[in-house]
Amino acid sequence: MGKLQKKGDRGSATNYITRTQAVKKLQLTLPDFRKICILKGIYPHEPKKKRKLAKGSSAPKTFYYVKDIQYLAHEPLLEKFADTKIFVKKLKKALGRDELDTVDRVRDQKPQYTLDHIVKERYPNFSDAVKDLDDALSLVFLFSTMPRQGKVQPGIINKCRILAVQFMHYVIAARCIKKVFVSIKGFYVQVEIDGNEITWIIPHQFTTPPPTNIDFKVMLSFLEIYTTVIGFVNFKLYSNLNLIYPPKPLEEVFSEKSAVYYGDDIYRERLESLNITLAEVQAPEEDEMIDEELLTADQSLEGLIQSQKEEENFRNLFKDCKVFLSKEVPKEILVLVIKSLGGEVSWSSDIGVASTYDETDPDITHQIVDRPSQSHQFLSRCYVQPQWVFDSVNQKKLLPIDDYVAGCVLPPHLSPFANPQGYIPPEQVELLDRGKNTEEEEEKTETKESDMTAEEKKLALMAMPKKRKVLYNKMVHSNKKKASAVKKLKRKREELEESRDSKKVAS
């Protein structure tokens, strides 16, 4: 007779381990276990038979793969975490005894570690790191605007700010910006790097108190790995453009020797202004060649050349524009967008350094303002509101300024990330010239639906297998749900227009 097997010792039950068991096996505290899992990219998994693994218990439990925990057991950072515990004990002991010399000596021996090996493990290729930049950039830009007197150390905020400025300088140099959208959360920006679309949020420049219902230890663990990844990515991106990293201004006045004379603060302010030319590394010139692999069966050489011309025209959208920013407009995002599409931009020297020309310059073509009236106006330029810049980028052409003149009611700011299927606002139909196409699509759908009679539909449903019938009912339900949502939006739009018309009549 063979040996009796206990429950949970065979089968799929041996593939999972609870969080409590994993913490005991690795000899870590729960915060350290969370941190090492975030850094290594290991997340909990939901087993199919969770109650069976919990041996009938309905208490909430978190499960991990056993292979993942075995993989963590060989991580060199575990030794650093143990050294950190010893360091904290020694420091508390010295502080309790009021031994100042010992405190200074112990602080000098604080254990340090790097995450370079983890970045190489998680992102073996550069394209893998670029695809994972969305969340990293959003978090880094968020922490770069944090107040310096709070739960986050000023050194972390400075590091995030430096990385954010470096990435924005790359966007300007590569001219890879694609879409911009302004929302209550901030500015949604989309760029294209090596064929990958990256979208992140740049928060508004307002000082807001950090929320109290967020665990900043978890956020800082993510930030720790994200800052390391963005540092590697920035270095690679700069090297691809033959730019010096860390970025340095091209002017001779701000060379390495004179930077000490002018001070680090002015040197950093000039970099953060985004209005300087970066120094480059001399590289051999290469002739532009069209890669034959890019040509597909449906795309000829002429079509590829035409698409390249359109892309080049979009990258020089503001080439003939010389823009001046007033004090009340958001400077950083406007400088990023205008300069990344070939335009010139400046501002008053009272609100920041690195301004290249004054308000009285006669060559200025556009002045961006956000006030209904101006004390003094120049007849040689156009006064527009900031939304004109963003809408022009999303439509990939310079829009007429009649709807964006200072003091007038702006048209709706449409999101370029919205799905065009379903409800399309009238303004978007006019801008995209899709009125005829939508009517034709509606006529086609009506003719297709009218081809089958009600009896034929019933017969088709009766002959349909059960599995397909369930799937068909789900499709019909989802279509009805979408149609009701479209009707609701149309009704809201009609009510809004009626209220506007009544106000005009009353006035």
Salt bridges, closest charged atoms under 4 A:
GLU46 OE2 - LYS50 NZ 3.47
ASP68 OD2 - HIS45 NE2 3.97
GLU75 OE1 - LYS40 NZ 2.70
GLU75 OE2 - HIS117 NE2 2.76
GLU121 OE1 - LYS40 NZ 2.61
GLU192 OE1 - LYS178 NZ 3.72
GLU224 OE1 - LYS35 NZ 3.48
GLU251 OE2 - ARG270 NH2 3.22
GLU256 OE2 - LYS248 NZ 2.39
GLU272 OE2 - ARG161 NE 3.67
GLU272 OE2 - ARG268 NE 2.86
GLU311 OE2 - LYS178 NZ 2.27
GLU328 OE1 - ARG371 NE 3.40
GLU332 OE1 - ARG161 NH2 2.64
ASP361 OD2 - LYS322 NZ 2.94
ASP391 OD1 - HIS413 ND1 2.84
GLU427 OE2 - ARG493 NH2 2.40
GLU497 OE2 - ARG493 NE 3.28
